């Protein structure tokens, strides 16, 4: 994120939400795992220079607002909340 890149993630990745690293529509796009057609659509979306630049700027802004401690706390919380086999 701090490199200023938009993100395309599957629905199996964590850290997606209004207050997370990947904020859908703002700096990231999500597709259902295995849905190659949707993944292709998202890649095509980011071929737009304007869209890519807007999302890249959002990634840099989100990264500036997050500390390493916040990221680590979020990771630990996600691991603790994960279902156990």
HELIX and SHEET records of a PDB file:
HELIX    1   1 UNK A   36  UNK A   45  1                                  10    
HELIX    2   2 UNK A   49  UNK A   65  1                                  17    
HELIX    3   3 UNK A   68  UNK A   81  1                                  14    
SHEET    1   A 2 UNK A   7  UNK A  10  0                                        
SHEET    2   A 2 UNK A  28  UNK A  31  1                                        
END                                                                             
